[in-house]
Every structure is written in C-alpha cells, then in structure tokens.
C-alpha cells in the first residue's frame, strides 16, 4: 500500500479553497498524468483575488464543473472568473432528502447512522439516474475540453468529487491502489478544517457535541475507501464490470476513452 508520506498528490496552493489539488505526476499503467490539467477541490464561494489569479495564470483554468445541488449553490455560489465556463451537474438531484453537503447530512443523524447515510450515498453514485446523468455529462465535458484545465468540485471536494475523479483515474489507467490512495487524501487536506469546525461547535455551550455526535460528525466529514469500493461493487453488480458500466451507463466508448487518455496522459 502506498504510504501517506510517499506522495501527497499535488496540492494547488490556494488560501481560500479547501482540499484543492491536481493530478499532474500520477503514474498509471498507461502513462503519466499531465500537470495542471485535472484540478479538484471544494467550492469556490470565498475565492480570493490572488487565488483567482493563480488559477487563471498558473493553471490556465477554462472550465469549472460544480456537482452541488441548486440549494447548495444558492447558499454559497462560486465566485465567477472572467473567461471561465461554469457547468452545473447536480450529481444527487432528487435521489435523497439530503443534498450531499456534510453539514446537511449531519441533520439526518437522528434517523440514520452516519455509516448508513454514506453507504446510501455511495451505492447510488453508480446505480441511480441523477448521478448517472451527471457523471455521463462530466465525462462529456472532459472530452470536449479543448485547452487549459478543468476544476471539478462539490462542497467539500470529497464524495461527489471523489467518485467523479476516481472514475476518471480508472479510465486513465490508474491502479485500484492509486485510486483508493488518492481518494482518501481528502482526509489529509481537510483535517485541519474539520478539527477547527469541531472546536468551534464545542466552544458554543448551546451546540456542544456529545462523544457520539462528534464521532458521527467525523464520519460524515471524512472519507473511507470502503465507501468508494461500494460504488464500484454496485456498478459491477448491475453491469458486470466497471468497463461495462462506463460503456452502457455513461456512454464512454473505447474511442472516447482514448480521447481522454491522449488529452491527459504523457504516454510512456
């Protein structure tokens, strides 16, 4: 297993965005992912001018793909960047009575355990109509990217962004080990923020969490590879293989896969 200290991905040094990183330098069975093309992270509502400048000048940002719900976007809309195209793909839609924002999911803890919520979410990612439609369009946008980079995000940049990114890594030839390793990096990049949020809640006497609530909060605000594996297992149950899922659910033919590989990989 890759150790956390071996390689922490390639962070994007943004002061106002959590969990921001890119895939340049990852080695797959088909080549090395080109730098500064596939970007991922949290929402961009508090984007500072200096971070906007970095995304535009250093990463040649051209497309932002927002996987959040309309409700989430209305509360925290992305800062718009001139010359950047914005695409909204609600990956959850009306699949659940929660929208995927960890804070919203916390409200459901009286009805479900956090593990049940996460299992429900990840089972749906590769089986339900709304996620299927959003992921199909995600790959369509990746294929049609003509120049520059794309930034894909949800609220925390860990679950909805995690499944989209994991599937793209799979297409680019990443091993199961690398896909899982990259997925759980969200825990590393979000650790300080989660701990700070827990501290702030507990400093308020009216909202101080019990030990059980704090544990649940941590589950909903972190990632675990067993949940990602569940998405892949559900896809295999329904379609036989991940490649069949990509073909029949997401309409990703071998020709389209090759377009993505030629666009994002340095062939070895």
C-alpha positions in Angstrom: 0.0 0.0 0.0 1.3 3.5 -0.8 2.2 5.3 2.4 0.9 8.8 3.0 4.4 10.1 3.3 5.4 8.7 -0.1 3.4 11.2 -2.2 0.6 13.5 -1.1 -0.6 14.3 -4.6 0.0 17.7 -6.0 -1.7 20.5 -3.9 -2.9 23.7 -5.5 -1.6 26.4 -3.2 -4.9 28.3 -2.7 -5.6 30.2 0.6 -9.3 30.3 0.2 -10.2 26.9 -1.1 -10.1 23.6 0.8 -8.9 20.3 -0.5 -7.6 21.8 -3.7 -5.2 19.6 -5.7 -4.4 18.3 -9.1 -3.4 15.0 -10.8 -0.2 16.0 -12.5 2.5 13.5 -11.9 0.4 10.4 -11.1 1.8 7.4 -12.9 -0.7 4.9 -14.3 -0.4 1.8 -16.4 -0.9 3.9 -19.5 1.4 6.9 -18.8 1.9 9.9 -16.5 -0.9 12.3 -16.0 0.0 15.7 -17.4 0.4 18.6 -14.9 -2.1 21.4 -14.4 -5.0 19.9 -16.4 -7.3 18.0 -13.9 -8.0 20.1 -10.8 -10.3 19.2 -8.0 -11.4 20.6 -4.6 -14.0 22.3 -2.6 -16.4 25.1 -3.5 -15.2 28.5 -4.7 -17.5 30.9 -2.9 -14.7 32.6 -0.9 -12.2 32.7 -3.7 -9.6 35.4 -3.1 -8.4 37.6 -5.9 -4.9 36.2 -5.5 -6.2 32.6 -5.8 -8.2 33.5 -8.8 -5.1 34.9 -10.4 -3.2 31.7 -9.7 -5.9 29.5 -11.2 -6.0 31.7 -14.3 -2.3 32.4 -14.8 -0.7 29.3 -13.4 -3.3 26.7 -14.3 -4.9 28.3 -17.4 -8.4 27.4 -15.9 -11.1 27.2 -18.5 -13.9 25.1 -17.0 -15.4 24.8 -13.6 -17.7 21.8 -13.0 -19.9 22.2 -10.0 -21.5 19.0 -8.7 -23.6 20.5 -6.0 -27.3 21.0 -5.7 -29.1 24.2 -6.6 -29.8 24.7 -2.8 -26.1 24.5 -2.0 -25.2 26.8 -4.8 -27.8 29.4 -3.8 -26.2 29.5 -0.3 -22.6 29.6 -1.4 -22.3 30.4 -5.1 -18.9 30.1 -6.8 -17.0 33.3 -7.4 -17.2 33.8 -11.1 -14.0 34.2 -13.1 -13.9 36.0 -16.4 -13.2 33.7 -19.3 -14.1 30.6 -17.4 -17.1 28.5 -18.3 -19.3 27.2 -15.5 -21.2 24.0 -15.7 -23.7 22.8 -13.1 -24.1 19.0 -12.9 -26.2 18.1 -9.8 -24.9 14.6 -9.0 -27.6 13.9 -6.4 -30.7 15.6 -7.8 -33.8 14.3 -6.1 -32.3 10.9 -5.2 -32.3 11.6 -1.5 -33.8 14.0 1.0 -30.3 15.4 1.7 -28.0 17.1 -0.8 -24.6 15.6 -0.1 -23.3 18.6 1.9 -21.7 17.1 5.0 -23.5 19.7 7.2 -26.8 18.8 5.7 -26.2 15.1 6.2 -25.4 15.8 9.9 -29.1 16.8 10.3 -30.2 13.3 9.3 -28.2 11.6 12.0 -31.3 11.2 14.2 -32.9 9.0 11.5 -29.8 7.1 10.2 -26.3 6.3 11.4 -23.5 8.2 9.5 -22.4 4.9 8.0 -25.9 4.2 6.7 -26.0 7.6 5.1 -22.6 7.2 3.4 -23.5 3.7 2.2 -26.8 5.0 0.7 -24.9 7.9 -1.0 -22.2 5.7 -2.5 -24.5 2.9 -3.5 -26.5 5.5 -5.5 -23.5 7.1 -7.3 -23.2 4.2 -9.8 -26.8 3.0 -9.9 -29.3 5.9 -9.7 -30.5 8.1 -12.7 -29.3 11.5 -11.4 -25.7 10.5 -10.6 -25.6 8.5 -13.9 -26.7 11.5 -15.9 -24.3 13.9 -14.1 -21.3 11.6 -14.4 -22.1 11.0 -18.1 -22.0 14.8 -18.7 -18.9 15.1 -16.6 -17.0 12.8 -19.0 -18.5 14.6 -21.9 -17.1 17.9 -20.7 -13.7 16.3 -20.0 -13.7 15.0 -23.6 -14.7 18.4 -25.0 -12.1 20.4 -23.1 -10.1 22.0 -25.9 -7.4 23.9 -23.9 -6.4 24.7 -20.4 -7.6 23.0 -17.2 -10.9 21.9 -15.6 -11.7 22.2 -11.9 -14.3 19.8 -10.6 -15.8 20.3 -7.2 -18.8 19.8 -4.8 -19.0 21.4 -1.3 -16.1 19.6 0.5 -14.5 18.1 -2.6 -14.5 14.6 -1.2 -17.6 12.5 -2.0 -19.2 13.6 -5.3 -15.9 15.0 -6.5 -14.3 11.8 -5.2 -16.4 9.4 -7.3 -16.1 11.5 -10.5 -12.3 11.7 -10.0 -12.0 8.0 -9.2 -13.7 7.0 -12.4 -11.6 9.4 -14.4 -8.4 8.0 -12.9 -9.7 4.5 -13.7 -10.1 5.5 -17.4 -6.6 6.9 -17.4 -5.2 3.5 -16.2 -4.7 4.1 -12.5 -4.5 1.0 -10.3 -7.0 0.3 -7.6 -4.3 1.1 -5.1 -3.7 4.6 -6.6 -7.4 5.3 -7.0 -8.1 4.5 -3.3 -5.0 6.3 -2.2 -5.9 9.5 -4.0 -9.5 9.3 -2.7 -8.5 9.2 1.0 -6.1 12.1 0.5 -9.2 14.3 1.2 -8.8 13.3 4.9 -5.3 14.8 4.8 -6.2 18.0 3.1 -9.4 18.6 5.2 -8.1 17.5 8.6 -7.3 21.0 10.0 -10.6 22.4 8.8 -12.7 19.6 10.3 -10.8 19.9 13.6 -11.3 23.6 13.7 -15.1 23.2 13.0 -15.4 20.7 15.8 -13.6 23.1 18.1 -15.8 26.0 17.2 -19.0 23.9 17.7 -17.8 22.7 21.1 -16.9 26.1 22.3 -20.5 27.1 21.9 -22.3 25.9 25.0 -25.6 25.6 23.2 -24.3 23.3 20.5 -21.5 21.3 22.2 -21.5 17.8 20.7 -21.6 14.5 22.7 -18.9 12.0 22.0 -21.3 10.0 19.8 -22.2 13.1 17.8 -18.6 14.1 17.4 -17.8 10.6 16.1 -20.7 10.9 13.6 -19.6 14.3 12.5 -16.1 13.0 11.8 -17.5 10.1 9.7 -19.6 12.5 7.6 -16.7 14.9 7.1 -14.1 12.3 6.1 -13.8 9.6 3.5 -13.1 5.9 3.8 -12.1 3.7 1.0 -14.8 1.1 1.8 -17.4 3.6 0.7 -15.7 4.2 -2.7 -15.3 0.5 -3.1 -19.1 0.1 -2.5 -19.7 2.4 -5.6 -17.5 0.2 -7.7 -19.1 -3.0 -6.3 -22.6 -1.8 -7.1 -21.6 -0.9 -10.6 -20.2 -4.4 -11.1 -23.3 -6.0 -9.7 -25.5 -4.1 -12.1 -23.3 -4.1 -15.2 -20.9 -7.0 -14.7 -17.7 -4.9 -14.9 -16.6 -1.3 -14.5 -15.9 -1.1 -18.2 -19.4 -2.2 -19.0 -20.7 0.4 -16.5 -18.7 3.1 -18.3 -19.9 2.0 -21.7 -23.6 1.3 -21.0 -24.4 3.8 -18.2 -22.0 6.6 -19.1 -21.7 6.0 -22.8 -18.0 6.0 -22.6 -16.8 4.0 -25.7 -13.2 2.9 -26.3 -12.8 5.8 -28.7 -13.9 8.3 -26.1 -11.5 6.7 -23.5 -8.7 7.2 -26.0 -9.5 10.8 -26.4 -9.3 11.3 -22.7 -6.0 9.4 -22.5 -4.4 11.3 -25.3 -5.6 14.6 -23.7 -4.5 14.0 -20.2 -1.6 11.5 -20.3 2.1 11.6 -21.3 2.4 8.2 -22.9 5.4 6.1 -21.9 
